[in-house]
Amino acid sequence: MLRAVKNTAQLGTSILLFLDITGCAGQKVTHSGFLPEETYTEMTPQKGHVDDHIYVKPGLEASKYKIAVIDPVAWHPVANAPHLKPEVAARMTDAFTTEIRKQVGTIYNVVDASTCAPCTDAIHIRAAITNIRRSKWYYNAIPVVAGFAAGAAGGGMPPIPPPFPGGASEELIAVDGSNNETLVAIATYNNGMPWNMMGQWLPYAHAKRAFHLASTLLVEEFKKSGATVIPTEKK
């Protein structure tokens, strides 16, 4: 048993060296130019979201809006973002668009622009994926194996972050349909977490989780300003 624990410790040291060599291609808040430049200057970290940049119009009365129009999400990469094949970019932007519609649909009636033109009484939402990384299972498998080895040997080796967990960065803006005034703007991101096992194996699972968290954050800001959940029977 002692030898097994010692071997596990040596394995952990080797893995930490491996992580140092490979590095983590982590996501972070972006300034891609997708949002109006003046909006970036007004966005700041907020309590509970110290790593995100958020702007909410002072005195926003979110409850006065009843409908939302959501544009298809754009792929608007920053300079260091990876190149995506067109079919991959389309799959990711579609996934983010679907998630935004799902989350915003809990507080507003989501309609197509063609059915409410000029939609002056609606909130108009635009969003972009500004960076993205796929998870690489062939690197992430090493920490997973080490974790199992530590558990089998009775060692106390802490969870090791996967070296290539994947994730995504996003920028979102919601404006008043009548005057194009910015109501909410967000620059956010999320990286894969060690406990999300499936995300270590599936290429873009952690990116899709980032889409969910970004959409949820947008809805949270509207709720803080008075938006309420639509009763299920009325949706």
N, C-alpha and C positions, 0 to 999 in steps of 0.2 A: 504494500500500500504506500509506504514512504517513497519508494522508487517511482511509483505511478504519479504521486503528487509532484515530485521533483521534475519528472519528465513533462508534466503538464505546465509547470512554471516555466520550464525552458521553452516549451512550445509557445506560451504566451509572450515571452520575450522576443522570440523570432517573429511572431505575428505583428507585434508593435513596431519592430524594425521594418517589416514589410509595409505597414501602413504609412510609416514615415517616408519610405522610398516612393510609394505610389501616390501618396497624397489623396485628399478627398476633393472631388470636383463638386463642392457644395454650392448650393444656390444662395442668393442674397437679394436684397432689395435693389431694383434696377431704376435707371433714369434713361429710358429708351427714346424719349421724344414722342411716344404715343399720346401722352397727355399734353395739354397746353402748358407751355413753359411756366406761366404764372401760377399754374396749379401746383407744380412741383415745389415752388417756394413756400406754399401755404401748408404743405403736408408735413406732419410731425409724428413721431412716435407717441403713443397714448398708453395710459394705464392698462395693463393686461396685454398690451401688444407693443412692447418696447422695441421689437425688431422690425416692426412694420411702419410704413409712413401712411398717415391717414389724414384726410381733410373732411370735415363736416360743416356745411354752411351754418353759421351761427343763427340760432333761432329756427332751424329747420322744423317745419310742421309736416312730418311724413304722413300723418293720418289724412291729410286733405287729398292725397293722391289715391286713385283707385285702380289704375291700370299702368302697365309697364310694357314698353317696346324694347326688345333685346336684339341688337345686331349680331350677326354671326361673329364669333370670336376670330381675331386676326392673329397670324403668326408674325410678330414684329420683333425679331431677334436683336439683342445687343451685340456688340462687336465680337465678344468672345463666345457667343453661343455656337453650338454645333450645327453643322449643315444637316438639314432634314430632307429626306426624299419627299417629294410632293404628296405621295400617298400617306406617309407618316404624319406630315404636318396637317393634312386634312383630317386624319383620324383623331389627332390630339385636339385640334380646334373644335371639331364636332363634339368631342367628349366634354370639353369645357363649356361650350354653348349649352349642351344638354343639362349640365349640372347647374349652370346659372339659372336656366329656365325653371328647373325643378325647385331650387331654393327660393328664388324670387316669387315663384308661384304660390308659396305659402302665405305671402302677405299682400300680393297684388295680383290682379287678373292679367296674365301675360297674353298680349294680343300681337298679331302680325301687323306691321306698319300699313299694309295694303288695306286693312279693314278699318283703320281709324284715321287715315290721312286727313289733315296734317298732324294729328295726334298731339294737339297743343295742350290737352289736359292730362297727358301721360308723362311718366318718367321714362327717359330714353337712356338705355344702358349700353355702353360699349366696353369691350375688354380685349386684352391681348395677352398671349403667352410671349414673354420676352426672353426667356431662357429655359432650357430643359436638359435633363440628363437622363439617360436610360440606366437602369440597374444592370450590373454585369455579374451574373450568377457565378461565373468561373473564378472570380476573385472573392466574392462574398461567401463562397462555400468554405473558405479556409477558417474565418472566425466562427462559423456555425459548427464546423467539426471540432474546433478547439473548445467551444462551449460544451458540447456533448462529452468531450474527453474530460473536461474539468469536473463535470457533474458525475461521471462514472467513477472518477478517481477520488471523489469526495473533496476536491479542491475548492478553494474560495475565489476562483478567478472571476473578476467582474465581467459583465457583458462587454464585448469588443465591438465598437461601431464598424459596420461594413465599410470597406474602402470605396466601393462604388455603389451607393444605395439608390441613386436616382433622385429625381425631384423636379420642381419647376418653380419659376418666378412668373408673376403675373402683375398686370396693371389694369385697373378697372375705373370707370368713371360713370356717374349717373347724373344727368342734367334735366332741368325742367324743360319740357317740350314746348312751352310757350315763349321762352326767352333765352334758352340755351345756357342758363345759369347753372354753374356746378353745384350740385347738392351734396354728393359724396364722391371722394376720390381715394383710391387705395393702391399702394404698391406693396406687394407682399410676396412671400415665398415659403416653401417648405421642403425639407430634405427628408429622406427616408429614415425611419427609426429602427434601432436594433430589434425591438420586440415585434415589428411587423414582418413576420417571417416570409409570407408569400411575396411581399414586396422585394425581398432579396433575390427572388428567382424570376419573377415576371418583369419584362423590360421596362414597362411604363406604369406599373402599379403605384409606385410612390408619386409619380407625376400626377396621376389621376386623383390620388388622395390630396395633393396640393390644390387641385382644381376645386375639390369639395370644400376644403378649408377656406379658400379665397372667397367662394360663393357664400359660404356661411357667414364669413366676416362682413361681407357687404350687407347681408340681411340683418345681422346684429346691429350695425350702425343705424339702419332705418328703424329698427325696433326701439333703440335708445331714444329716437326722436319722435316716437309716437305711433309708428306703424304697428298694426296688430295682426295676429294670425287669422286667416280666413277660415271660418268653420268649415269642416269637411263637407257637410251637406250642401253648402252654398257654392262650393268651388265649381 
